[in-house]
Structures are given as structure tokens and as C-alpha cells.
Amino acid sequence: MATNSRIEWTEATWNPVAGCSIISPGCTNCYAMRMAARLEMMGQEKYSGLTRRSGGRPKWNGRVRLDENALDIPRMWKTGRMIFVNSMSDLFHEDVPLEHVKRVFEIMEACPQHTFQVLTKRSSRLLELSDRLDWPANVWMGVSVENSDFKFRIDHLRLTRAAMKFLSLEPLIGDVGSLALSGINWAIAGGESGPGARPMRPEWVRSIRDQCIASSVAFHFKQWGGVNKKRAGRILDGRTWDQFPSIAA
């Protein structure tokens, strides 16, 4: 949990689940794997035993841990904020029981002062569970799409009952081509950062931006990425793109 997140498109993070597993190329250099290993070394039991060493780097080992003690944290924050749910896991991981997912949704519904941003790569399970969940208006649901091979996740997202739907086109490791943006409220794009970061081409980002403009979808450009993301910055064609969707959208 962090109350002052460094992630450009949110304000805080909340992790009622920890741990994950690699399911697609966008997971290869996931920052959360490195963070989990670091937190374990710092003595945080929540992250103990969730990663393994492979190629000299920490990788998810597939274990997930439900954190019952973290469930009520948003209730303690009286001032409304934008909260990224499970920055250190995936709420729709196959090993997270439906009952725990429901409890997370119940907490989000009970905290209307906050806006909750839920992001998954497991769009099939998201769609499978969608009709079994209550979707309050303050829950923004998103899917990650790292290249054109995973655009099917957008179709799954579109079929859910979430009031606000968004795309995380990050880490953008390939051209996503033409995007079907009907029913989508927001798109975030960004390059991979950290050790082993794969390059992102400017034309991939420009294409996403232009499609968002044409479809009246809010566009947020997070970063160029690279080994030193601060040096690379986040200026695209002479300006920053910090658009957020309208709450009433």
C-alpha cells in the first residue's frame, strides 16, 4: 500500500492480493516482481516466497497470497483519492477465489469517496465473473494490451458491466494497429522501463493517440521508458498528454 504513488495515472495503491504468474510477453520485465523480491528482503512477510531467481532476476513463481488485513484500508482514507487496485498482483488471477474478488468489490462500493482502478491481463476470467459482481460507478476496469496479439482483451472488457473502461497499452512492445475503441473511455500508453527494457517506436504511440482523438477517448502518455525513464521523459510531439476520462462518461 502506498498513499503517494509514483505511477503517473493514479494517487495511491492498494494490494488485497500479492503475487502473480507470467502469462504473456508484457510480463517479462514486470516491475512488481523486482519490488516483491525487494520487499521480502526488507522483511515483509506478505511478499515472502512469491518470486524465484531466473537469469539472475526475480520472477513470479505463480503463488498468490490473499491479504485479509489489507481489505479495510480504503475505509481508513476519508479523503477521496484515485486508487490502483493490486499493483502487486492481478485481482482476476485464476487462484484468487471469487469470494475474495467479491469482498474487494464490496469494499470499493462501500467507499464512494474513492475512484478504484482495476487492471488485469486475465480478461477471460474478468468476463467470466463480470455478471457475478456488482459494479459500482467508482470502479474503473481496465485491461493490459502490450501488442496486437492481445487485442482480444479489449473485446472481453467491452462485454463487462463496468461503467468506466480503460486500456493500459503498456509496456508497449509492438504496434497494436487499429483499435476498436467503442465503449472505451480512456487509454494509457507507455514504454517499458528498467533493466532489459524493450524499445518502443514513436509511431506506435502516435497511432494510439490519433485513434483516441478521432474516437473522443481520453489519452494519457505515461513515459518513453528505457533503462532511465526519467531521462527519456514523457513529452510526445512537444507536450505532455495527461487526459483523464470524465467521471460522468
C-alpha positions in Angstrom: 0.0 0.0 0.0 1.3 3.5 -0.9 -0.6 6.7 -0.3 1.6 8.7 -2.7 2.1 6.5 -5.8 4.8 7.4 -8.3 2.6 6.0 -11.1 1.5 9.0 -13.2 -2.1 8.0 -13.6 -3.0 7.2 -10.0 -2.6 8.6 -6.5 -2.4 5.5 -4.3 -2.1 1.7 -4.5 -4.0 -0.9 -2.6 -3.0 -4.6 -2.6 -5.5 -7.0 -1.1 -3.7 -9.7 -3.1 0.1 -10.3 -3.6 1.9 -12.4 -6.1 1.2 -13.4 -9.7 2.4 -15.5 -12.6 3.7 -14.7 -16.1 1.1 -15.2 -18.8 2.2 -13.0 -21.8 5.3 -11.1 -23.1 4.2 -7.9 -21.3 5.0 -9.7 -18.0 8.7 -10.4 -18.8 10.2 -7.3 -17.1 7.3 -6.6 -14.7 8.5 -4.1 -12.0 6.3 -5.8 -9.4 8.5 -8.9 -9.5 11.5 -6.9 -8.6 9.6 -5.0 -5.9 8.2 -8.1 -4.3 11.7 -9.6 -4.0 12.9 -6.3 -2.5 10.1 -6.2 0.0 10.8 -9.8 1.0 14.4 -8.9 1.7 13.1 -6.0 3.8 11.3 -8.5 6.0 7.7 -8.0 4.7 6.1 -11.4 5.2 3.3 -10.6 2.8 5.8 -11.0 -0.1 7.8 -13.9 1.2 8.1 -16.8 -1.2 6.3 -15.2 -4.1 9.3 -15.0 -6.5 12.2 -17.2 -7.7 15.5 -16.3 -9.3 15.8 -16.9 -13.0 18.5 -15.5 -15.2 19.8 -13.5 -12.2 16.5 -11.7 -11.8 13.4 -12.3 -9.6 10.4 -13.8 -11.4 6.9 -14.6 -10.2 6.6 -18.3 -9.1 2.9 -18.5 -9.5 1.9 -18.2 -5.8 -0.6 -15.7 -4.7 -1.4 -14.5 -1.2 -4.7 -13.1 -0.1 -4.2 -10.2 2.4 -7.3 -10.1 4.6 -5.8 -7.4 6.8 -5.5 -5.1 3.8 -9.2 -5.2 2.8 -10.3 -2.3 5.0 -7.5 0.1 4.2 -9.6 2.2 1.8 -12.2 2.8 4.6 -9.5 4.5 6.6 -8.8 7.0 3.9 -11.5 9.6 4.4 -10.3 12.0 1.7 -11.2 10.7 -1.8 -8.3 9.6 -4.0 -7.6 7.6 -7.1 -6.5 4.1 -6.1 -4.8 1.5 -8.3 -6.0 -1.9 -7.1 -3.4 -4.7 -6.9 -0.3 -3.0 -8.3 1.5 -6.1 -7.0 -0.8 -8.8 -8.4 -3.9 -9.4 -10.6 -7.3 -9.5 -8.9 -8.5 -11.8 -11.7 -5.7 -14.3 -11.3 -7.1 -17.8 -11.5 -6.0 -18.6 -7.9 -7.9 -15.7 -6.4 -11.2 -17.1 -5.2 -14.4 -15.5 -6.4 -15.4 -14.8 -2.8 -12.2 -12.7 -2.3 -12.9 -10.8 -5.5 -16.4 -10.1 -4.3 -15.1 -8.8 -1.0 -12.8 -6.4 -2.8 -15.7 -5.1 -4.8 -17.8 -4.8 -1.7 -15.1 -2.6 -0.1 -14.9 -0.5 -3.3 -18.7 0.0 -3.3 -18.6 1.0 0.4 -16.0 3.7 -0.3 -17.7 6.0 -2.9 -15.3 8.8 -2.0 -12.6 6.9 -3.9 -12.1 6.0 -7.6 -10.7 2.5 -7.9 -8.7 1.5 -11.0 -8.6 -2.3 -11.5 -6.3 -3.6 -14.2 -5.9 -7.2 -15.5 -4.3 -9.3 -18.2 -6.7 -12.1 -17.4 -9.6 -10.8 -19.5 -11.2 -14.2 -20.0 -11.8 -14.6 -16.2 -12.8 -11.0 -15.9 -15.6 -11.6 -18.5 -16.5 -15.0 -16.8 -17.0 -13.3 -13.4 -18.5 -10.0 -14.7 -22.1 -10.9 -14.2 -21.4 -12.3 -10.8 -20.1 -9.0 -9.5 -21.8 -5.7 -8.5 -20.2 -2.9 -10.5 -20.3 0.4 -8.6 -19.8 3.6 -10.7 -16.5 4.4 -8.9 -14.8 1.2 -10.2 -12.8 1.8 -13.4 -12.0 -1.5 -15.1 -9.0 -1.9 -17.5 -7.1 -4.5 -19.5 -3.4 -4.5 -20.5 -2.6 -4.8 -24.2 1.1 -4.9 -25.0 0.9 -5.7 -28.7 -1.6 -6.7 -31.4 -1.7 -10.3 -30.3 -3.7 -9.4 -27.2 -6.3 -7.1 -28.6 -8.9 -9.8 -27.8 -8.7 -8.5 -24.2 -10.4 -5.3 -25.3 -13.3 -7.3 -26.7 -13.7 -9.1 -23.4 -13.5 -5.8 -21.5 -16.2 -4.2 -23.7 -18.6 -7.0 -22.7 -18.3 -6.4 -19.0 -20.7 -4.3 -16.9 -18.1 -1.9 -15.8 -19.3 1.7 -16.0 -15.8 3.0 -16.9 -13.5 1.0 -19.2 -9.8 1.7 -19.9 -6.8 0.3 -21.7 -3.2 0.1 -20.5 -1.1 -0.1 -23.6 2.0 -0.6 -21.5 4.6 -1.8 -21.8 4.0 -1.2 -25.4 6.3 -3.7 -27.1 4.7 -3.8 -30.5 2.4 -2.0 -32.8 -1.2 -2.6 -31.8 -2.6 -1.4 -35.1 -6.2 -0.5 -35.5 -8.1 -0.3 -32.2 -11.8 -0.8 -31.7 -12.5 1.9 -29.2 -16.2 1.8 -29.0 -17.2 1.7 -25.3 -13.7 2.6 -24.2 -13.3 5.7 -22.0 -9.5 6.0 -21.5 -6.2 4.7 -23.0 -2.8 4.8 -21.3 0.3 4.2 -23.4 3.9 3.9 -22.3 7.2 2.2 -22.9 8.9 -0.4 -20.8 11.3 0.8 -18.2 14.0 -0.7 -16.0 16.6 -3.5 -16.7 16.2 -5.1 -20.0 13.6 -2.6 -21.2 12.5 -3.3 -24.8 12.3 -0.3 -27.1 9.1 1.4 -28.1 8.7 3.2 -31.5 7.2 6.7 -31.6 4.9 5.7 -34.5 3.2 3.1 -32.3 2.3 5.8 -29.7 1.3 8.4 -32.3 -1.1 5.9 -33.8 -2.8 5.2 -30.5 -3.0 9.0 -29.7 -4.5 9.8 -33.1 -7.1 7.0 -32.8 -8.1 8.2 -29.3 -8.5 11.8 -30.6 -10.6 10.5 -33.5 -12.8 8.5 -31.2 -13.0 11.1 -28.4 -11.2 8.8 -26.0 -9.1 10.4 -23.2 -5.4 9.7 -23.9 -2.6 9.5 -21.3 1.0 9.1 -22.3 2.9 7.8 -19.3 6.5 7.6 -20.5 9.0 6.7 -23.2 10.6 4.2 -20.8 14.1 2.7 -21.2 16.7 2.0 -18.6 16.5 5.6 -17.3 12.8 6.6 -17.8 13.3 9.9 -16.1 15.9 11.0 -18.6 13.7 9.8 -21.5 10.8 11.7 -20.1 7.2 11.7 -21.3 6.9 14.5 -23.9 5.2 13.5 -27.1 5.3 15.9 -30.0 6.1 18.9 -27.8 3.6 18.3 -25.0 2.5 16.0 -22.2 -0.7 14.1 -22.6 -2.4 13.8 -19.2 -6.0 13.3 -20.1 -8.4 11.5 -17.8 -11.9 10.3 -18.6 -14.9 12.4 -17.4 -16.4 10.9 -14.3 -19.8 11.3 -16.0 -18.7 9.4 -19.1 
